[in-house]
Every structure is written in structure tokens, then in C-alpha cells.
Amino acid sequence: MTIGISIGDPNGVGPEVVLKTFSDAKHLSICTPIIYAHVDFVLQQADYFNLQLPIERLHGQPKHGVLNVVDCWSEPIQPHYGTVDSKAGAFALKSLRVASKALQQGTIDALVTAPIHKAAIQSEAFNFLGHTDFLAQEFDGQALMFLVHADLRVALVTDHVPIKDIVTHITADRIESKLKALAHSLQQDFGITNPRIAVLGLNPHAGDQGVIGKEEINTLAPLLQSIDVEKVEVNGPFSADAFFGSKSYKNYDAILAMYHDQGLIPFKTLSFGQGVNFTAGLSVVRTSPDHGTAFAIAGKGEADPESFAQAVKAAVEIVDRRT
């Protein structure tokens, strides 16, 4: 299986975690990786972090047991670790675009993305809030941000939306669309035939029967009572704090949270460094680590590759299940 890898922001930990992952031979054995960057940059990063692994510029068919590299630019890069730089963002975008095209053409079976810096990558050529929105446009799908771990899976109704705007996105149609995408992914991508899904409320204490907000009464509860997804059990809306505090999440195959921090704070508290960000709802498979560019430790050799390694493993497993 061929896994494409976009290199992410060169000033962040992306190149480090990619190379650390494949310096472990077991990860080279489960797939044939192709990095979209430049072979000189990849060799320089391997030398900088003192990592030993076989790296070759791709000519023709990719080689198994080797880190294959496709050149996406010609000019040299000298990383300025921990710096927000539009030039670094431009290199990250070149990598992402070439990798996405390879995914569209079927050259690779799945895409694993190293972290981008959302401010650095913004330009006339990239006006998205992150990978998820970009891929939704590229592949014309209803993308669902879905954080997965062995013991916890959390999907989001809204992802990178400012807090002040969230309520305008909490509509019955949007929630139903996300629920169905989540149910389909659990069945297709994770092999769960009869999934149980918990839906969180929007307001504190799920609105306390309308005292702290009426979205649960007016939108969520009626939808959850009427929705019928074959072979799927849906319950809620639950008070988010009590739901996680009481460990009720252990009774469900996945949780649908209303907004980014409501779902990702408990997810990262319980599984940070081992979780995977999976873009469900598309015809293609894309995963990424559960962390960002981590500028505070970039270039120090301290980045933990475990989440990126889990993202590679998840991509392989999901493609296997789909095929």
C-alpha cells in the first residue's frame, strides 16, 4: 500500500515526526511511503536530527522499504524553527497540493498530512481554516473532522468556527448530515456494524430544560427523537461536562460534539499524543496526527512521533477496510 505524506510547515515539528516514524523499520514494512517535499530538504532534516533511514528521490515506481521523495520545489530551504513565516507556508502548500493531486489520480492510496501553521499558509492560493476545509473542496465531499483513538472517538458538528458564530451553524440539517456521515464512517472505516453514538448538547448542562439556552429543546431533542439511521443507536443530548466526567463516553462507539473545544479538550486530555485526526465523509482517506506545528519545541529533537505513526497505521487500516 502506498501512503502519501505532505511535509507540513518546515519550521514546525512535521518533518521531524515524519522522519522519526519511518526511522523505525516496522513502519516502513506496513506501507510504501512517498514524501512530497524535496529530497535535499529531507536528507538535510534527517542529518539534522541524526536519523538513519533509506531516503531516495522517486524515479518511476516507488520502492518498498525506502522513504521515497517527490520533489515539489527547486529552491533550497533553511528552516527557521518556531517562526511563523509565509515562505514556509508556501512550501507547505506546494507539498499539500502535489500530494492531493496524487491522491486524486490514485497514485497513492491514502494521504497523511504533517501539521501546517494556519496563519503561515494563508494566501490568495489558500484561504481555508485548515486541511479539512481544503480537502472538502478538493474532493467535493461533506468532510467530517473525526478524532480517533483506541478508547475514544469524537466527531465535530462545527470545527474551526469562532465561538461567536457557532450557534448559527447548529441547525437540524447540519447535525443530521454530520450524524449520518459519522455513522457511515463507523460502519465502513472502523467495522462497527451497529454503532452507538452519543450527541452532546450545545449549552452548559445541555440547556437545563431551556434555562440556559433553547437549542436543545428546539433543535437537538426533536431531531434525535425523529432521526432513524439503520443499525445505529443515537442518544442525547448530553451535558458535556458530566458526560466525560462520569466516563459515560466508554459506553459509546463515538461522540458527536457541537464545537471544536467541547470535543477536543476531553479527547486530547485523555489521549493526546496517540490520537489521530481522520477526515471522514470523503471518498478518499486522509489522516494526520492530533497535534499542530508545536513551534515551542521545533528543531529541538524533542517531538514525539507516536501520533504521526498512529496516523500512518490508521490510514493503512482504513484503506484495508474500504477495499
ZAGUDREN-697918 format. One record per residue (C-alpha): residue number from 1; x, y, z. Coordinates in pm, 1 decimal. Layout:
<pts>
<pt NUM; <X; Y; Z>> ...
</pts>
This chain:
<pts>
<pt 1; <0.0; 0.0; 0.0>> <pt 2; <131.6; 343.9; -94.9>> <pt 3; <87.6; 625.0; 157.2>> <pt 4; <148.6; 984.9; 51.4>> <pt 5; <280.8; 1233.4; 306.3>> <pt 6; <261.9; 1611.0; 287.5>> <pt 7; <552.9; 1756.5; 482.4>> <pt 8; <369.9; 2035.7; 666.9>> <pt 9; <530.7; 2358.8; 781.2>> <pt 10; <912.3; 2326.2; 756.6>> <pt 11; <950.1; 2545.5; 1066.3>> <pt 12; <744.5; 2308.8; 1279.9>> <pt 13; <780.6; 1951.0; 1404.0>> <pt 14; <624.9; 1792.4; 1095.1>> <pt 15; <947.0; 1688.2; 917.5>> <pt 16; <1088.6; 1559.3; 1246.7>> <pt 17; <793.2; 1334.8; 1333.8>> <pt 18; <770.5; 1205.0; 975.6>> <pt 19; <1135.7; 1101.5; 971.1>> <pt 20; <1130.4; 962.9; 1324.2>> <pt 21; <829.2; 748.8; 1231.1>> <pt 22; <999.1; 590.1; 930.8>> <pt 23; <1334.8; 552.2; 1100.7>> <pt 24; <1154.1; 265.9; 1273.8>> <pt 25; <1166.0; -18.4; 1019.0>> <pt 26; <828.6; -157.8; 1128.7>> <pt 27; <654.7; 146.8; 978.2>> <pt 28; <839.4; 103.4; 650.6>> <pt 29; <716.3; -255.5; 646.1>> <pt 30; <341.6; -176.9; 662.1>> <pt 31; <334.8; 63.3; 367.2>> <pt 32; <537.4; 225.9; 90.6>> <pt 33; <569.7; 594.1; 187.7>> <pt 34; <607.3; 885.3; -55.1>> <pt 35; <700.9; 1224.2; 89.2>> <pt 36; <607.8; 1533.1; -109.5>> <pt 37; <885.4; 1785.9; -43.8>> <pt 38; <1239.9; 1786.2; -189.9>> <pt 39; <1498.3; 1515.8; -145.0>> <pt 40; <1770.0; 1763.2; -39.9>> <pt 41; <1546.0; 1904.4; 231.7>> <pt 42; <1451.7; 1558.3; 357.8>> <pt 43; <1817.3; 1448.0; 367.3>> <pt 44; <1912.7; 1769.0; 547.9>> <pt 45; <1642.1; 1711.8; 809.7>> <pt 46; <1747.1; 1350.0; 862.2>> <pt 47; <2105.5; 1465.6; 915.4>> <pt 48; <1998.2; 1748.5; 1148.3>> <pt 49; <1802.1; 1511.8; 1372.0>> <pt 50; <2066.5; 1236.4; 1340.6>> <pt 51; <1822.8; 983.1; 1196.9>> <pt 52; <1928.0; 685.0; 988.6>> <pt 53; <1686.3; 566.5; 721.0>> <pt 54; <1691.3; 495.9; 346.5>> <pt 55; <1586.2; 807.1; 150.0>> <pt 56; <1566.0; 819.0; -228.0>> <pt 57; <1430.5; 1057.5; -490.1>> <pt 58; <1138.1; 887.3; -661.8>> <pt 59; <1205.0; 770.1; -1016.7>> <pt 60; <925.0; 568.4; -1173.6>> <pt 61; <761.4; 324.9; -934.1>> <pt 62; <808.3; 378.7; -556.8>> <pt 63; <1036.0; 132.9; -379.6>> <pt 64; <920.8; -63.8; -77.0>> <pt 65; <1141.9; -33.2; 229.8>> <pt 66; <1254.9; 314.3; 123.7>> <pt 67; <1136.6; 666.8; 202.5>> <pt 68; <1053.3; 781.8; -149.3>> <pt 69; <1064.7; 1158.5; -209.9>> <pt 70; <888.8; 1358.3; -482.2>> <pt 71; <1046.7; 1699.9; -546.7>> <pt 72; <779.0; 1971.8; -514.1>> <pt 73; <1011.4; 2271.6; -532.3>> <pt 74; <1358.7; 2353.0; -661.3>> <pt 75; <1490.0; 2626.5; -430.9>> <pt 76; <1673.8; 2535.3; -108.4>> <pt 77; <1501.0; 2565.1; 230.4>> <pt 78; <1671.2; 2663.5; 552.4>> <pt 79; <1417.9; 2615.1; 833.7>> <pt 80; <1375.3; 2886.5; 1094.6>> <pt 81; <1228.2; 2666.1; 1362.4>> <pt 82; <940.5; 2808.1; 1562.2>> <pt 83; <886.3; 3104.2; 1329.0>> <pt 84; <561.0; 3197.9; 1156.3>> <pt 85; <678.2; 3260.2; 800.0>> <pt 86; <472.2; 3290.6; 482.7>> <pt 87; <761.6; 3141.6; 281.6>> <pt 88; <747.2; 2827.3; 493.9>> <pt 89; <369.9; 2828.3; 449.7>> <pt 90; <416.2; 2844.6; 72.8>> <pt 91; <638.9; 2534.5; 79.7>> <pt 92; <380.4; 2352.9; 293.9>> <pt 93; <111.5; 2441.9; 39.5>> <pt 94; <320.7; 2316.5; -254.2>> <pt 95; <362.4; 1985.1; -76.7>> <pt 96; <-9.2; 1960.2; 5.9>> <pt 97; <-123.2; 2042.7; -347.0>> <pt 98; <105.6; 1788.8; -516.1>> <pt 99; <11.8; 1521.4; -262.1>> <pt 100; <-359.7; 1594.2; -306.8>> <pt 101; <-326.3; 1566.1; -683.2>> <pt 102; <-155.9; 1228.9; -640.0>> <pt 103; <-448.4; 1119.0; -422.6>> <pt 104; <-696.3; 1233.4; -687.1>> <pt 105; <-508.1; 1043.8; -957.2>> <pt 106; <-481.7; 726.7; -748.6>> <pt 107; <-101.7; 738.6; -739.2>> <pt 108; <-126.1; 697.8; -363.0>> <pt 109; <-383.4; 500.8; -161.7>> <pt 110; <-413.6; 749.3; 125.5>> <pt 111; <-275.5; 1081.7; 244.5>> <pt 112; <-119.0; 1152.8; 582.8>> <pt 113; <-64.7; 1523.1; 644.8>> <pt 114; <200.6; 1669.0; 873.0>> <pt 115; <85.0; 1985.0; 1056.1>> <pt 116; <52.6; 2317.8; 879.3>> <pt 117; <50.3; 2656.9; 1052.5>> <pt 118; <-283.2; 2815.7; 966.4>> <pt 119; <-151.8; 3174.6; 973.0>> <pt 120; <165.9; 3099.8; 777.0>> <pt 121; <-12.5; 2916.4; 496.4>> <pt 122; <-284.8; 3176.6; 436.4>> <pt 123; <-260.0; 3339.2; 92.5>> <pt 124; <-459.4; 3405.0; -222.3>> <pt 125; <-390.3; 3042.1; -312.7>> <pt 126; <-504.1; 2904.5; 25.5>> <pt 127; <-798.2; 3063.9; 202.1>> <pt 128; <-906.9; 2778.0; 425.6>> <pt 129; <-921.5; 2727.4; 802.6>> <pt 130; <-729.6; 2400.8; 778.4>> <pt 131; <-677.3; 2072.5; 595.9>> <pt 132; <-1038.0; 1958.2; 644.2>> <pt 133; <-1193.4; 2250.7; 456.4>> <pt 134; <-930.4; 2234.9; 182.6>> <pt 135; <-986.3; 1863.3; 125.1>> <pt 136; <-1364.5; 1903.1; 128.8>> <pt 137; <-1331.1; 2136.4; -168.9>> <pt 138; <-1067.2; 1929.8; -348.7>> <pt 139; <-1271.4; 1611.3; -321.1>> <pt 140; <-1621.6; 1759.8; -325.4>> <pt 141; <-1745.2; 1589.2; -11.5>> <pt 142; <-1911.1; 1653.1; 324.2>> <pt 143; <-1592.8; 1638.7; 529.2>> <pt 144; <-1624.2; 1542.4; 895.5>> <pt 145; <-1344.9; 1611.2; 1145.1>> <pt 146; <-1318.5; 1285.5; 1338.2>> <pt 147; <-1061.7; 1234.3; 1616.1>> <pt 148; <-999.8; 867.9; 1685.6>> <pt 149; <-817.8; 663.9; 1948.0>> <pt 150; <-845.9; 305.8; 2063.3>> <pt 151; <-1073.7; 405.1; 2353.6>> <pt 152; <-1238.4; 725.4; 2232.1>> <pt 153; <-1375.9; 867.7; 1905.7>> <pt 154; <-1502.4; 1225.5; 1880.1>> <pt 155; <-1654.2; 1394.3; 1573.3>> <pt 156; <-1749.7; 1760.9; 1538.5>> <pt 157; <-2057.6; 1937.8; 1404.4>> <pt 158; <-1850.1; 2256.2; 1368.3>> <pt 159; <-1470.7; 2257.3; 1363.7>> <pt 160; <-1268.2; 2575.4; 1306.3>> <pt 161; <-1550.2; 2821.8; 1367.8>> <pt 162; <-1520.7; 3124.0; 1600.9>> <pt 163; <-1716.0; 3079.0; 1924.5>> <pt 164; <-1940.0; 3378.2; 1847.5>> <pt 165; <-2056.1; 3213.9; 1522.2>> <pt 166; <-2111.5; 2856.6; 1640.7>> <pt 167; <-2482.3; 2888.1; 1717.6>> <pt 168; <-2559.9; 2992.4; 1358.9>> <pt 169; <-2418.1; 2659.4; 1238.5>> <pt 170; <-2615.3; 2443.3; 1482.9>> <pt 171; <-2903.9; 2355.2; 1253.0>> <pt 172; <-3104.1; 2035.0; 1227.4>> <pt 173; <-2985.6; 1976.2; 871.2>> <pt 174; <-2618.5; 2014.8; 960.1>> <pt 175; <-2641.3; 1792.4; 1268.3>> <pt 176; <-2828.5; 1524.4; 1073.2>> <pt 177; <-2568.9; 1536.5; 793.9>> <pt 178; <-2280.8; 1500.2; 1040.6>> <pt 179; <-2456.6; 1220.1; 1228.5>> <pt 180; <-2510.4; 1019.4; 912.0>> <pt 181; <-2151.4; 1075.0; 798.9>> <pt 182; <-2029.6; 961.7; 1141.0>> <pt 183; <-2249.3; 650.7; 1139.6>> <pt 184; <-2136.4; 558.7; 788.7>> <pt 185; <-1770.5; 601.8; 882.4>> <pt 186; <-1803.9; 386.7; 1193.8>> <pt 187; <-1950.9; 108.5; 980.8>> <pt 188; <-1730.8; 144.5; 671.6>> <pt 189; <-1398.5; 260.0; 817.9>> <pt 190; <-1398.3; 100.0; 1162.7>> <pt 191; <-1600.0; -215.5; 1107.3>> <pt 192; <-1863.4; -139.7; 1373.2>> <pt 193; <-2184.8; -289.3; 1235.7>> <pt 194; <-2426.7; -148.3; 1494.9>> <pt 195; <-2263.8; 165.3; 1634.9>> <pt 196; <-2383.2; 358.2; 1938.2>> <pt 197; <-2345.0; 736.5; 1907.1>> <pt 198; <-2378.4; 994.6; 2185.5>> <pt 199; <-2467.6; 1353.5; 2094.9>> <pt 200; <-2361.8; 1637.1; 2324.5>> <pt 201; <-2573.0; 1943.6; 2395.3>> <pt 202; <-2460.2; 2289.1; 2289.4>> <pt 203; <-2518.8; 2477.6; 2613.2>> <pt 204; <-2391.7; 2420.9; 2969.6>> <pt 205; <-2587.5; 2135.1; 3129.3>> <pt 206; <-2748.2; 2075.9; 2787.9>> <pt 207; <-2955.8; 2389.0; 2845.5>> <pt 208; <-3107.9; 2281.9; 3178.5>> <pt 209; <-3451.9; 2240.4; 3018.8>> <pt 210; <-3433.6; 2578.5; 2846.6>> <pt 211; <-3299.7; 2781.6; 3140.8>> <pt 212; <-2950.6; 2821.1; 2982.8>> <pt 213; <-3048.3; 2811.3; 2617.3>> <pt 214; <-3313.9; 2655.0; 2399.2>> <pt 215; <-3113.1; 2487.9; 2120.6>> <pt 216; <-3152.5; 2151.0; 2290.8>> <pt 217; <-3531.2; 2188.7; 2318.9>> <pt 218; <-3590.4; 2347.4; 1979.7>> <pt 219; <-3335.4; 2167.8; 1763.0>> <pt 220; <-3140.0; 1881.4; 1917.2>> <pt 221; <-3401.8; 1684.3; 2111.4>> <pt 222; <-3664.5; 1680.5; 1832.5>> <pt 223; <-3403.2; 1576.3; 1577.0>> <pt 224; <-3264.6; 1294.3; 1790.5>> <pt 225; <-3616.2; 1165.4; 1861.5>> <pt 226; <-3707.5; 1156.2; 1493.7>> <pt 227; <-3384.5; 1055.8; 1323.0>> <pt 228; <-3364.5; 697.5; 1201.8>> <pt 229; <-3028.8; 567.7; 1082.2>> <pt 230; <-3035.6; 198.4; 1000.2>> <pt 231; <-2849.2; -21.2; 1250.5>> <pt 232; <-2740.7; 284.3; 1454.2>> <pt 233; <-2839.4; 383.6; 1807.8>> <pt 234; <-2829.8; 759.3; 1875.5>> <pt 235; <-2874.0; 909.0; 2223.3>> <pt 236; <-2860.5; 1259.4; 2371.1>> <pt 237; <-2831.6; 1549.1; 2401.7>> <pt 238; <-2597.7; 1500.5; 2697.6>> <pt 239; <-2439.9; 1760.0; 2924.4>> <pt 240; <-2079.4; 1758.7; 2800.1>> <pt 241; <-1904.3; 1803.1; 3135.2>> <pt 242; <-2099.4; 1531.6; 3315.7>> <pt 243; <-2075.4; 1300.1; 3014.0>> <pt 244; <-1696.6; 1293.6; 3022.0>> <pt 245; <-1665.7; 1334.9; 3399.5>> <pt 246; <-1878.0; 1025.5; 3461.1>> <pt 247; <-1687.1; 829.0; 3193.1>> <pt 248; <-2012.2; 774.5; 3003.0>> <pt 249; <-1810.2; 800.1; 2680.6>> <pt 250; <-1694.9; 442.2; 2745.3>> <pt 251; <-2048.9; 323.0; 2667.5>> <pt 252; <-2043.6; 459.2; 2311.6>> <pt 253; <-1856.2; 394.8; 1989.7>> <pt 254; <-1837.7; 766.0; 1909.2>> <pt 255; <-1941.5; 1107.5; 2036.3>> <pt 256; <-2072.0; 1394.0; 1824.9>> <pt 257; <-1969.0; 1725.4; 1981.8>> <pt 258; <-2119.0; 2058.2; 1880.1>> <pt 259; <-1794.9; 2254.6; 1851.6>> <pt 260; <-1417.3; 2222.0; 1846.8>> <pt 261; <-1313.7; 2268.5; 2209.5>> <pt 262; <-1615.5; 2085.7; 2350.1>> <pt 263; <-1493.1; 1768.4; 2182.5>> <pt 264; <-1119.7; 1816.5; 2150.5>> <pt 265; <-1036.0; 1925.6; 2505.6>> <pt 266; <-1155.3; 1596.0; 2657.8>> <pt 267; <-1018.0; 1398.3; 2363.3>> <pt 268; <-669.7; 1544.3; 2393.5>> <pt 269; <-677.6; 1525.5; 2772.3>> <pt 270; <-747.8; 1152.7; 2752.9>> <pt 271; <-537.6; 1053.2; 2451.8>> <pt 272; <-302.8; 1334.1; 2346.3>> <pt 273; <-1.2; 1213.9; 2153.3>> <pt 274; <-169.3; 889.8; 2049.9>> <pt 275; <-482.3; 1013.9; 1874.7>> <pt 276; <-543.8; 1055.5; 1503.4>> <pt 277; <-733.0; 1323.7; 1312.9>> <pt 278; <-927.1; 1146.3; 1038.2>> <pt 279; <-1124.4; 1330.2; 769.7>> <pt 280; <-1435.0; 1116.0; 735.6>> <pt 281; <-1709.3; 1171.3; 479.9>> <pt 282; <-1483.5; 1174.4; 172.9>> <pt 283; <-1422.8; 917.8; -99.0>> <pt 284; <-1051.2; 928.0; -10.4>> <pt 285; <-862.2; 856.4; 312.6>> <pt 286; <-672.4; 1130.7; 491.5>> <pt 287; <-531.4; 1119.3; 843.4>> <pt 288; <-298.0; 1337.4; 1049.0>> <pt 289; <-150.3; 1349.9; 1399.1>> <pt 290; <-360.6; 1501.3; 1676.6>> <pt 291; <-121.6; 1794.4; 1730.4>> <pt 292; <-10.1; 2106.8; 1547.0>> <pt 293; <324.1; 2251.0; 1443.1>> <pt 294; <444.3; 2271.6; 1806.9>> <pt 295; <671.3; 2569.5; 1737.0>> <pt 296; <780.2; 2579.4; 2103.1>> <pt 297; <983.3; 2258.8; 2058.8>> <pt 298; <1050.3; 2267.3; 1683.3>> <pt 299; <1410.9; 2192.7; 1593.5>> <pt 300; <1498.6; 2066.4; 1942.5>> <pt 301; <1466.4; 1696.8; 1865.9>> <pt 302; <1200.9; 1659.4; 2137.2>> <pt 303; <894.0; 1589.5; 1922.0>> <pt 304; <716.3; 1259.5; 1992.1>> <pt 305; <634.6; 1077.3; 1665.4>> <pt 306; <373.2; 845.7; 1818.6>> <pt 307; <66.9; 1033.1; 1694.8>> <pt 308; <204.8; 1057.4; 1341.2>> <pt 309; <290.6; 686.5; 1348.9>> <pt 310; <-66.2; 612.9; 1461.3>> <pt 311; <-194.8; 828.6; 1173.5>> <pt 312; <1.7; 616.7; 924.7>> <pt 313; <-125.7; 296.6; 1083.6>> <pt 314; <-486.6; 425.6; 1081.8>> <pt 315; <-464.4; 522.5; 713.9>> <pt 316; <-345.0; 173.6; 623.9>> <pt 317; <-619.0; 6.6; 830.3>> <pt 318; <-898.8; 226.3; 691.0>> <pt 319; <-792.7; 169.3; 330.0>> <pt 320; <-780.3; -203.4; 402.0>> <pt 321; <-1134.8; -199.0; 541.6>> <pt 322; <-1267.2; 0.3; 247.3>> <pt 323; <-1115.2; -235.5; -6.4>> 
</pts>
